[in-house]
Amino acid sequence: MAKQSKIRTPIVCVMGHVDHGKTSLLDRIRGSSVTSTEAGAITQHIGATLVPIDAITRMSGALSKVSVNVPGLLFIDTPGHHAFTTLRARGGALADMAIVVVDINEGFRPQTIEALQILRNYKTPFVIAANKVDRIHGWRVQEGQPFLKTFAKQNERVQGTLETKVYELVGKLSDLGFNSERFDRVSDFARNICIVPTSALTGEGIPDVLMVLIGLAQRYMTESLKVSADGPGAGTVLEVKEERGLGMTLDVILYDGTLAVGDEIVVAGNEEIIGTKVRSLLKPRPMSEILTEERFERVKSVTAAAGIKVAAPKLDGVIAGSPLRVVRGGNRDEVAEQVRHEVQDIQVNLSDIGVIIRADTIGALEALSKELEGHQIQVMRATVGPVTRHDVIEAGTIKDPLYSAIIAFNTPVLPDAVDTLADASMSHVSIFEGGVIYQLLDDYVEWRDAKKQELERQQFEKLIMPAKIRILPNCVFRQSNPAVVGVRVLGGKLQSDVDLILPNGKKVGHLKQIQAKNETVQEVDAGKEVAISIEGPTVGRQINVDDDLYVDVPERHVKVIEREMLEHLNSSLRETLEEFTSLKRRDDPFWGK
């Protein structure tokens, strides 16, 4: 038996779209024998459910012929890829395997595809549960039966419908770069993803999902599942919560070694690495004893893999997703250094300019930043914890307004941050909050694109437009300081606050103001006659009556106008622009190009 105890239970996570039956699948796996009190009953752990191998054998019947050295499966209860992305173990994902739940009638949704990409990033083996087969029109339910048994009982039309739906999934997976096939037709599990048709409602196909997982673990993971049964414990913090009578506690998944009462442990806090001693270890009481006053029973020690609640002093500020390490034999500094390294070593590529991201856990930060990277969105700062006033101020100083945003995944915005946001000087900063990565991404991209258009519009409003004017005779009202003259706008659009040049390219001066019928105006169109004030020249010297002058449009404005605005310009503006650019390009053929 010694060999068996050395292989730990694989940790399994359930992922997929919210409405496709993730939670009911987990409930079904638990419920199928949580209530039974016989041997091999499923045990509730903190944040996890252990399904021992004999319960799986009993359900599927098929394994009894094979010798299995995996002790069972430990399902992480936190549904969704929250659990998956959030929980890391030694730089990888905490889960060894995953079940991706898809509604066979609806196919893949964005969230499912996101889950598949995450699994690919972490190179995690998984099985697809094609759920809700009981919804196929005409399906005859065979409660709790393996798939092939229930499939054989269906009529030909129903069988055909199911085959078609499975092949639609195979096609979609192939587009995403995965080879897949219905599980009973897969011979090479390393090359093909298994699709198991299931119903979480009736339990059909559930035994097969468990069997495929056991098969995967048995064949490909035996090496990585070997643990030192008596080595120092290593785990990941699922949640930090306050319990009545216990104070702050940690819900931990232990994936290696042993954790015992009295052990010195090291975890990561918001500000620092925390060292403390385990006061008590708690497991949920079995269903049968639910009447007892205390919800938890105390245990002396626990061996991987298991979910356990840890009570200890000084747990305030511990971050979810933090590594937990047991200190043995005075290597405290070394262990603390490992934990610090693991927390700081977030796999996020930061750049000098980008958005600020916040998430509730380290793994979630990584997942969020990977998705942002996939959309070419840069990240300037990535940290665990709620959004603070400091974040808002920092986002407010980002030079590129398209990055003045904070993306907060599963984490609150503190009141002082909200107050700072209300400040007029911070009105350009936006915060996006939510618990679904792709939704957050969509919201940010929509905001960014709208902002981009707004900025372009403002830019067009600020553009200096081409114009050509002629100084009218008998309309010199003042010769200099500034010169005030009457002009006719021959072409284009004349704006105030622009520089003027002669057709030979010589600078004349700065047009300060335009007056039409004794009122100051900002701009006038071709054909109008107005009075203008020009700073710089003297009439009779640098400029004369009947001179033609052009507005000196800056080169970068010409580029914007030529590239993005030509089709919006009227013929007068277009002609004036052509005259002006050819005048500039006499000396430099590439000017403004």
C-alpha positions as CSV (number, residue, x, y, z in Angstrom):
1,M,0.0,0.0,0.0
2,A,3.0,2.4,0.6
3,K,3.2,3.2,-3.1
4,Q,-0.5,4.3,-3.2
5,S,-0.2,6.9,-0.4
6,K,2.6,8.6,-2.3
7,I,0.4,9.5,-5.2
8,R,-1.8,12.4,-4.2
9,T,-5.4,13.0,-5.3
10,P,-5.4,15.1,-8.5
11,I,-7.1,18.5,-8.1
12,V,-9.9,19.1,-10.6
13,C,-11.6,22.4,-11.5
14,V,-14.9,22.9,-13.3
15,M,-15.0,25.7,-15.9
16,G,-17.4,27.0,-18.6
17,H,-20.3,29.3,-19.2
18,V,-22.5,30.4,-16.3
19,D,-25.7,28.9,-17.6
20,H,-24.3,25.7,-19.0
21,G,-24.5,23.7,-15.8
22,K,-21.2,24.1,-14.0
23,T,-22.6,24.3,-10.6
24,S,-25.2,21.6,-11.2
25,L,-22.5,19.3,-12.5
26,L,-20.5,19.8,-9.3
27,D,-23.6,19.3,-7.2
28,R,-24.3,16.1,-9.1
29,I,-20.8,14.7,-8.6
30,R,-21.1,15.5,-4.9
31,G,-24.8,14.6,-4.5
32,S,-24.4,11.2,-6.1
33,S,-23.0,9.9,-2.9
34,V,-22.7,12.7,-0.3
35,T,-25.9,11.5,1.2
36,S,-24.9,7.8,1.4
37,T,-23.1,6.7,4.5
38,E,-21.5,3.6,3.1
39,A,-17.8,3.1,2.5
40,G,-16.4,5.3,-0.2
41,A,-18.8,8.1,0.5
42,I,-17.7,11.5,-0.7
43,T,-16.2,13.8,1.9
44,Q,-16.8,17.6,2.1
45,H,-13.6,19.5,2.4
46,I,-13.2,23.3,2.8
47,G,-13.5,24.7,-0.7
48,A,-13.2,21.2,-2.2
49,T,-14.9,17.8,-2.5
50,L,-13.1,14.5,-2.3
51,V,-14.5,11.7,-4.4
52,P,-12.6,8.5,-3.5
53,I,-11.8,6.0,-6.1
54,D,-14.2,3.3,-4.8
55,A,-17.1,5.8,-5.2
56,I,-16.0,6.4,-8.8
57,T,-15.6,2.7,-9.4
58,R,-19.1,2.0,-8.0
59,M,-20.6,4.7,-10.2
60,S,-19.0,3.6,-13.5
61,G,-18.4,-0.1,-12.9
62,A,-15.9,-0.1,-15.7
63,L,-12.8,0.7,-13.6
64,S,-13.1,-2.3,-11.4
65,K,-11.2,-4.3,-14.0
66,V,-8.3,-1.9,-14.1
67,S,-5.7,-1.4,-11.3
68,V,-5.8,2.2,-10.4
69,N,-3.2,3.9,-8.2
70,V,-4.9,7.4,-8.1
71,P,-6.7,7.6,-4.7
72,G,-9.7,9.6,-6.1
73,L,-10.4,13.1,-7.3
74,L,-10.5,16.4,-5.4
75,F,-12.9,18.9,-7.0
76,I,-12.4,22.6,-6.2
77,D,-15.8,23.9,-5.4
78,T,-15.2,27.5,-6.3
79,P,-17.0,27.2,-9.6
80,G,-15.6,28.7,-12.7
81,H,-12.3,29.7,-14.0
82,H,-12.1,32.1,-11.1
83,A,-10.8,29.1,-9.2
84,F,-8.6,28.1,-12.0
85,T,-6.9,31.3,-12.8
86,T,-6.8,32.5,-9.3
87,L,-5.1,29.5,-7.8
88,R,-1.5,28.9,-8.6
89,A,0.9,26.3,-7.4
90,R,4.6,26.8,-8.0
91,G,4.0,29.2,-10.9
92,G,1.5,26.9,-12.7
93,A,-2.1,26.5,-12.1
94,L,-3.3,24.8,-8.9
95,A,-5.7,22.5,-10.7
96,D,-4.1,19.4,-12.3
97,M,-7.1,18.8,-14.6
98,A,-10.3,20.5,-15.6
99,I,-13.8,19.7,-16.8
100,V,-15.1,22.3,-19.4
101,V,-18.9,22.3,-19.3
102,V,-20.7,23.2,-22.6
103,D,-24.4,23.2,-23.3
104,I,-24.6,20.6,-26.2
105,N,-27.6,22.5,-27.6
106,E,-25.9,26.0,-27.5
107,G,-22.3,25.2,-28.2
108,F,-19.3,27.3,-27.2
109,R,-19.9,30.8,-25.8
110,P,-17.2,33.4,-25.3
111,Q,-16.7,32.4,-21.7
112,T,-16.1,28.8,-22.7
113,I,-13.6,29.8,-25.3
114,E,-11.8,32.0,-22.7
115,A,-11.6,28.9,-20.4
116,L,-10.1,26.8,-23.2
117,Q,-7.5,29.5,-23.9
118,I,-6.6,29.6,-20.2
119,L,-6.2,25.8,-20.2
120,R,-4.0,26.0,-23.2
121,N,-1.8,28.7,-21.6
122,Y,-1.3,26.5,-18.6
123,K,-1.0,23.2,-20.6
124,T,-3.7,21.6,-18.4
125,P,-5.4,18.3,-19.5
126,F,-9.2,18.6,-19.7
127,V,-12.3,16.8,-20.7
128,I,-15.4,18.4,-22.3
129,A,-18.7,17.7,-20.7
130,A,-21.3,18.2,-23.4
131,N,-24.1,18.9,-20.9
132,K,-27.9,18.9,-21.1
133,V,-28.4,15.9,-23.4
134,D,-31.7,15.4,-21.6
135,R,-32.9,18.5,-23.5
136,I,-32.6,16.8,-26.9
137,H,-36.1,16.4,-28.2
138,G,-37.3,12.8,-27.6
139,W,-34.5,11.9,-25.1
140,R,-35.3,8.9,-22.9
141,V,-33.8,9.4,-19.5
142,Q,-31.7,6.6,-17.9
143,E,-31.0,8.0,-14.5
144,G,-27.3,7.9,-13.5
145,Q,-26.3,5.6,-16.3
146,P,-22.9,5.6,-18.2
147,F,-23.3,7.3,-21.6
148,L,-23.1,4.2,-23.8
149,K,-25.8,2.4,-21.9
150,T,-28.2,5.4,-22.2
151,F,-27.2,6.0,-25.8
152,A,-28.1,2.5,-26.8
153,K,-31.7,3.0,-25.4
154,Q,-32.4,6.1,-27.6
155,N,-34.1,5.9,-30.9
156,E,-32.2,6.5,-34.2
157,R,-33.4,10.0,-34.7
158,V,-32.2,11.1,-31.2
159,Q,-28.9,9.3,-31.7
160,G,-28.5,11.1,-35.0
161,T,-29.2,14.5,-33.4
162,L,-26.7,13.8,-30.7
163,E,-24.0,12.8,-33.2
164,T,-24.5,16.0,-35.2
165,K,-24.2,18.1,-32.1
166,V,-21.0,16.3,-31.0
167,Y,-19.5,16.9,-34.4
168,E,-20.4,20.6,-34.3
169,L,-18.4,20.8,-31.1
170,V,-15.5,18.8,-32.8
171,G,-15.5,21.3,-35.6
172,K,-15.5,24.3,-33.3
173,L,-12.7,22.8,-31.2
174,S,-10.7,22.2,-34.4
175,D,-11.0,25.9,-35.3
176,L,-9.5,26.7,-31.9
177,G,-6.7,24.3,-32.6
178,F,-7.7,21.2,-30.5
179,N,-8.2,17.7,-31.9
180,S,-11.2,16.1,-30.2
181,E,-13.6,13.2,-30.5
182,R,-16.4,11.5,-28.6
183,F,-14.6,9.9,-25.6
184,D,-15.5,6.3,-26.5
185,R,-13.8,6.7,-29.9
186,V,-10.5,8.2,-28.5
187,S,-7.6,5.9,-28.5
188,D,-4.8,8.4,-27.9
189,F,-5.7,10.6,-24.9
190,A,-2.5,12.7,-25.3
191,R,-3.5,13.8,-28.8
192,N,-7.3,14.1,-28.5
193,I,-9.6,15.9,-26.2
194,C,-12.5,13.7,-25.0
195,I,-16.1,14.9,-25.4
196,V,-18.4,13.2,-23.0
197,P,-22.2,13.8,-23.5
198,T,-23.7,14.3,-20.0
199,S,-26.7,15.5,-18.1
200,A,-26.0,17.1,-14.7
201,L,-29.8,16.9,-14.1
202,T,-30.2,13.1,-14.6
203,G,-26.6,12.0,-13.9
204,E,-26.3,10.4,-17.3
205,G,-22.7,10.3,-18.6
206,I,-21.3,11.6,-15.2
207,P,-19.6,8.2,-14.5
208,D,-17.8,8.6,-17.8
209,V,-16.5,12.1,-17.1
210,L,-15.0,10.8,-13.8
211,M,-13.6,7.8,-15.6
212,V,-11.9,9.8,-18.3
213,L,-10.3,12.1,-15.6
214,I,-9.0,9.1,-13.7
215,G,-7.6,7.7,-17.0
216,L,-5.9,11.0,-17.8
217,A,-4.4,11.2,-14.3
218,Q,-3.4,7.6,-14.4
219,R,-1.7,7.8,-17.7
220,Y,-0.1,11.2,-17.9
221,M,0.2,12.6,-14.4
222,T,1.4,9.8,-12.1
223,E,4.9,11.4,-12.0
224,S,3.7,14.9,-11.2
225,L,1.2,13.7,-8.6
226,K,3.9,12.1,-6.5
227,V,4.2,13.9,-3.2
228,S,6.2,13.7,-0.1
229,A,3.5,12.5,2.3
230,D,5.6,13.6,5.3
231,G,7.3,16.7,3.7
232,P,6.5,20.3,4.7
233,G,3.0,21.3,3.5
234,A,2.6,23.5,0.5
235,G,-0.8,25.0,-0.5
236,T,-2.7,27.9,-1.9
237,V,-5.1,30.2,-0.1
238,L,-8.6,30.0,-1.6
239,E,-10.3,32.5,0.6
240,V,-9.7,34.7,3.7
241,K,-12.8,34.9,5.9
242,E,-13.8,35.8,9.4
243,E,-15.6,32.9,11.3
244,R,-17.5,33.4,14.5
245,G,-15.4,32.3,17.5
246,L,-12.3,31.8,15.3
247,G,-11.5,35.2,14.0
248,M,-9.8,35.4,10.6
249,T,-9.3,32.0,8.9
250,L,-7.8,30.8,5.7
251,D,-9.5,28.3,3.4
252,V,-6.5,26.4,1.9
253,I,-6.1,23.7,-0.7
254,L,-3.0,21.7,0.3
255,Y,-1.3,20.2,-2.7
256,D,1.8,18.8,-1.2
257,G,3.1,17.4,2.1
258,T,1.5,17.7,5.5
259,L,0.1,20.5,7.6
260,A,-0.4,20.1,11.3
261,V,-1.6,22.1,14.3
262,G,1.4,23.9,15.8
263,D,3.2,24.2,12.4
264,E,4.8,27.5,11.6
265,I,3.5,28.7,8.3
266,V,4.3,31.6,5.9
267,V,1.7,33.4,3.7
268,A,1.7,36.6,1.7
269,G,-0.1,39.7,3.0
270,N,-1.0,42.9,1.2
271,E,2.0,44.7,2.5
272,E,4.4,42.0,3.7
273,I,5.1,38.3,4.2
274,I,3.3,37.0,7.3
275,G,4.7,34.2,9.5
276,T,2.4,32.6,12.1
277,K,1.6,29.4,13.9
278,V,-1.4,27.1,13.1
279,R,-3.8,27.2,16.1
280,S,-6.4,24.8,14.7
281,L,-7.3,22.9,11.5
282,L,-11.0,22.5,10.7
283,K,-13.0,20.3,8.4
284,P,-16.7,20.6,7.7
285,R,-18.7,18.0,9.7
286,P,-20.2,15.2,7.7
287,M,-23.8,15.6,6.6
288,S,-25.1,13.1,9.1
289,E,-23.8,15.3,12.0
290,I,-25.2,18.5,10.7
291,L,-27.2,18.9,14.0
292,T,-24.1,19.5,16.1
293,E,-23.7,23.0,17.2
294,E,-20.2,23.4,15.7
295,R,-20.1,23.5,11.9
296,F,-16.5,22.3,11.9
297,E,-14.6,19.4,13.4
298,R,-11.0,19.9,14.5
299,V,-8.3,17.7,13.1
300,K,-4.6,17.3,14.2
301,S,-3.1,17.2,10.8
302,V,-3.9,16.8,7.1
303,T,-2.0,15.4,4.1
304,A,-2.2,16.5,0.5
305,A,-4.3,16.8,-1.5
306,A,-7.0,18.3,0.8
307,G,-9.1,21.4,1.5
308,I,-8.8,22.6,5.0
309,K,-9.7,25.7,7.1
310,V,-6.7,27.2,9.0
311,A,-7.1,29.3,12.1
312,A,-4.1,31.2,13.3
313,P,-3.1,34.7,14.7
314,K,-2.0,37.6,12.5
315,L,-4.0,36.6,9.4
316,D,-5.4,40.1,8.7
317,G,-4.3,41.3,5.2
318,V,-3.5,37.8,3.8
319,I,-4.3,37.8,0.1
320,A,-6.4,35.2,-1.6
321,G,-4.3,33.1,-4.0
322,S,-1.3,33.5,-1.8
323,P,1.0,30.5,-1.5
324,L,1.1,28.9,2.0
325,R,4.3,27.1,3.1
326,V,5.1,25.2,6.2
327,V,8.5,26.0,7.8
328,R,10.5,23.0,9.0
329,G,13.8,23.0,10.7
330,G,14.6,26.6,11.0
331,N,14.5,27.5,7.3
332,R,12.1,30.3,7.9
333,D,14.0,33.0,5.9
334,E,14.4,30.7,2.9
335,V,10.6,29.8,2.9
336,A,9.6,33.5,3.3
337,E,11.9,34.3,0.4
338,Q,10.2,31.6,-1.7
339,V,6.7,33.0,-0.9
340,R,7.9,36.6,-1.6
341,H,9.3,35.5,-4.9
342,E,6.2,33.6,-5.9
343,V,4.0,36.6,-5.1
344,Q,6.1,39.2,-6.8
345,D,6.9,36.9,-9.7
346,I,3.6,37.7,-11.3
347,Q,3.7,36.8,-15.0
348,V,2.6,40.2,-16.3
349,N,4.4,42.2,-18.9
350,L,4.4,45.8,-17.8
351,S,5.1,48.8,-20.0
352,D,5.8,52.5,-19.4
353,I,2.3,53.5,-20.5
354,G,-0.8,51.4,-20.2
355,V,-3.9,50.7,-18.0
356,I,-3.8,50.0,-14.3
357,I,-5.2,46.6,-13.4
358,R,-6.4,45.3,-10.0
359,A,-7.7,41.9,-9.1
360,D,-8.5,40.0,-6.0
361,T,-5.8,37.4,-6.5
362,I,-2.5,36.8,-8.1
363,G,-3.7,34.3,-10.6
364,A,-6.6,36.5,-11.6
365,L,-4.1,39.3,-12.4
366,E,-2.2,37.0,-14.6
367,A,-5.2,35.8,-16.4
368,L,-6.5,39.3,-16.9
369,S,-3.1,40.6,-18.2
370,K,-2.8,37.6,-20.6
371,E,-6.1,38.5,-22.1
372,L,-5.2,42.2,-22.3
373,E,-2.0,41.3,-24.0
374,G,-3.9,39.2,-26.5
375,H,-5.8,42.4,-27.4
376,Q,-2.6,44.5,-27.7
377,I,-3.7,46.5,-24.6
378,Q,-0.7,47.5,-22.5
379,V,-0.5,47.3,-18.7
380,M,1.4,49.8,-16.7
381,R,0.7,48.5,-13.2
382,A,-0.8,45.2,-11.9
383,T,-1.6,44.7,-8.2
384,V,-3.7,42.6,-5.9
385,G,-6.4,44.3,-3.8
386,P,-9.0,47.0,-4.0
387,V,-8.8,50.1,-6.1
388,T,-7.3,53.0,-4.1
389,R,-7.1,56.8,-4.3
390,H,-3.5,56.4,-5.4
391,D,-4.6,54.3,-8.4
392,V,-7.0,57.0,-9.5
393,I,-4.4,59.7,-9.2
394,E,-1.8,57.6,-11.1
395,A,-4.4,56.9,-13.9
396,G,-5.0,60.6,-14.0
397,T,-1.4,61.4,-14.8
398,I,-1.1,58.9,-17.7
399,K,0.0,60.8,-20.8
400,D,-2.1,58.9,-23.3
401,P,-5.8,59.6,-22.4
402,L,-6.8,56.2,-24.0
403,Y,-5.0,54.5,-21.1
404,S,-6.5,56.7,-18.2
405,A,-8.4,53.6,-17.0
406,I,-8.4,51.2,-14.1
407,I,-9.7,47.6,-14.7
408,A,-10.8,46.0,-11.5
409,F,-11.5,42.2,-11.6
410,N,-13.5,40.8,-8.7
411,T,-12.2,43.5,-6.4
412,P,-14.0,46.6,-4.8
413,V,-13.3,50.3,-5.3
414,L,-12.5,52.0,-2.0
415,P,-14.6,55.0,-0.9
416,D,-11.6,57.4,-1.1
417,A,-11.0,56.3,-4.7
418,V,-14.6,57.1,-5.5
419,D,-14.3,60.5,-3.9
420,T,-11.1,61.2,-5.8
421,L,-12.8,60.2,-9.0
422,A,-15.5,62.8,-8.4
423,D,-12.9,65.5,-8.5
424,A,-13.1,67.6,-11.6
425,S,-9.4,67.1,-12.4
426,M,-10.0,63.4,-12.6
427,S,-13.1,63.4,-14.8
428,H,-11.1,61.8,-17.6
429,V,-10.4,58.6,-15.6
430,S,-12.7,55.6,-15.9
431,I,-12.9,52.5,-13.7
432,F,-14.3,49.2,-15.1
433,E,-15.4,46.7,-12.5
434,G,-16.7,43.1,-12.9
435,G,-16.2,39.4,-12.5
436,V,-16.0,38.3,-16.1
437,I,-12.7,39.0,-17.9
438,Y,-14.0,39.3,-21.4
439,Q,-16.9,41.5,-20.3
440,L,-14.4,43.9,-18.7
441,L,-12.3,43.8,-21.9
442,D,-15.3,44.6,-24.0
443,D,-16.3,47.5,-21.8
444,Y,-12.8,49.0,-21.8
445,V,-12.4,48.6,-25.6
446,E,-15.9,50.3,-26.2
447,W,-14.9,53.2,-23.9
448,R,-11.5,53.5,-25.6
449,D,-12.9,53.6,-29.1
450,A,-15.5,56.2,-28.1
451,K,-12.8,58.3,-26.5
452,K,-10.6,57.9,-29.6
453,Q,-13.4,59.3,-31.8
454,E,-14.0,62.1,-29.4
455,L,-10.3,63.1,-29.4
456,E,-10.2,62.9,-33.2
457,R,-13.3,65.2,-33.3
458,Q,-11.6,67.7,-31.0
459,Q,-8.5,67.4,-33.1
460,F,-10.5,68.3,-36.2
461,E,-12.0,71.2,-34.4
462,K,-8.5,72.4,-33.5
463,L,-7.1,71.9,-37.0
464,I,-5.9,75.0,-38.9
465,M,-7.7,75.1,-42.2
466,P,-6.2,76.4,-45.5
467,A,-7.4,79.9,-46.6
468,K,-6.4,82.5,-49.2
469,I,-7.2,86.2,-48.7
470,R,-6.7,89.5,-50.6
471,I,-6.1,92.9,-49.0
472,L,-8.8,95.2,-50.3
473,P,-8.0,98.8,-51.5
474,N,-9.2,101.7,-49.4
475,C,-9.6,99.4,-46.4
476,V,-6.4,100.1,-44.4
477,F,-7.7,101.1,-41.0
478,R,-4.4,101.0,-39.2
479,Q,-0.8,100.5,-40.5
480,S,0.9,98.6,-37.8
481,N,0.9,97.4,-34.2
482,P,-1.3,95.6,-35.2
483,A,-2.1,96.3,-38.8
484,V,-5.9,96.4,-39.3
485,V,-7.0,95.8,-42.9
486,G,-10.1,94.8,-44.8
487,V,-9.8,91.5,-46.8
488,R,-11.8,89.3,-49.0
489,V,-11.6,85.5,-48.4
490,L,-10.8,84.1,-51.9
491,G,-10.9,80.5,-50.9
492,G,-10.9,78.0,-48.0
493,K,-12.0,78.9,-44.4
494,L,-10.3,81.7,-42.5
495,Q,-9.8,81.3,-38.8
496,S,-8.4,83.6,-36.2
497,D,-5.2,83.0,-34.4
498,V,-3.2,81.8,-37.4
499,D,0.1,82.7,-39.2
500,L,0.0,84.3,-42.7
501,I,2.5,84.0,-45.5
502,L,3.0,85.5,-49.0
503,P,2.8,83.4,-52.1
504,N,6.7,83.4,-52.2
505,G,6.6,81.6,-48.8
506,K,7.8,84.6,-46.8
507,K,6.3,84.9,-43.3
508,V,4.0,88.0,-42.8
509,G,2.8,87.9,-39.3
510,H,0.0,86.5,-37.0
511,L,-3.7,87.0,-37.7
512,K,-5.1,87.8,-34.2
513,Q,-8.7,88.7,-34.7
514,I,-11.5,88.7,-37.4
515,Q,-14.3,91.3,-37.3
516,A,-17.4,91.0,-39.4
517,K,-20.0,93.8,-39.1
518,N,-18.3,95.1,-36.0
519,E,-18.5,91.7,-34.2
520,T,-15.5,89.5,-33.4
521,V,-15.9,86.1,-35.1
522,Q,-13.8,82.9,-35.0
523,E,-14.0,81.9,-38.6
524,V,-15.4,83.0,-42.0
525,D,-16.0,81.1,-45.3
526,A,-14.9,81.9,-48.8
527,G,-16.5,84.9,-50.5
528,K,-16.9,87.0,-47.3
529,E,-15.3,90.4,-46.7
530,V,-14.0,91.1,-43.2
531,A,-11.6,93.2,-41.2
532,I,-8.6,91.5,-39.7
533,S,-5.8,92.5,-37.3
534,I,-2.3,91.2,-38.1
535,E,0.5,91.4,-35.5
536,G,4.0,91.9,-37.1
537,P,3.9,93.7,-40.4
538,T,3.4,97.3,-41.5
539,V,1.2,98.1,-44.4
540,G,3.2,99.6,-47.2
541,R,6.4,97.7,-46.2
542,Q,5.9,93.9,-45.6
543,I,2.3,93.9,-47.0
544,N,0.4,96.0,-49.5
545,V,-3.1,96.5,-50.8
546,D,-4.1,93.9,-53.4
547,D,-1.6,91.4,-51.9
548,D,-2.7,87.8,-51.7
549,L,-1.9,86.0,-48.5
550,Y,-2.2,82.4,-47.4
551,V,-2.8,80.9,-44.0
552,D,0.4,79.0,-43.0
553,V,-1.1,75.6,-42.1
554,P,1.4,73.6,-40.0
555,E,2.8,70.5,-41.6
556,R,1.2,68.0,-39.2
557,H,-2.2,69.6,-39.7
558,V,-1.8,69.2,-43.5
559,K,-1.0,65.5,-42.9
560,V,-4.2,64.9,-40.9
561,I,-6.3,66.9,-43.4
562,E,-4.9,65.0,-46.4
563,R,-5.1,61.6,-44.8
564,E,-8.4,61.7,-42.9
565,M,-10.4,64.7,-44.0
566,L,-10.2,65.2,-47.7
567,E,-13.6,63.7,-48.5
568,H,-15.2,66.0,-45.9
569,L,-13.7,69.2,-47.5
570,N,-15.7,71.4,-49.9
571,S,-14.2,72.3,-53.3
572,S,-13.0,75.8,-52.2
573,L,-11.1,74.3,-49.2
574,R,-9.7,71.6,-51.5
575,E,-8.4,74.0,-54.1
576,T,-6.9,76.3,-51.5
577,L,-5.2,73.4,-49.9
578,E,-3.7,72.3,-53.2
579,E,-2.4,75.8,-54.0
580,F,-0.9,76.1,-50.5
581,T,0.8,72.6,-50.6
582,S,2.2,73.1,-54.1
583,L,3.7,76.4,-52.9
584,K,5.3,74.6,-49.9
585,R,6.4,71.6,-52.0
586,R,8.3,73.8,-54.5
587,D,11.3,73.6,-52.2
588,D,10.6,70.3,-50.5
589,P,8.6,67.8,-52.6
590,F,7.9,65.7,-49.6
591,W,6.5,68.4,-47.3
592,G,3.4,67.3,-45.4
593,K,3.5,63.8,-46.9
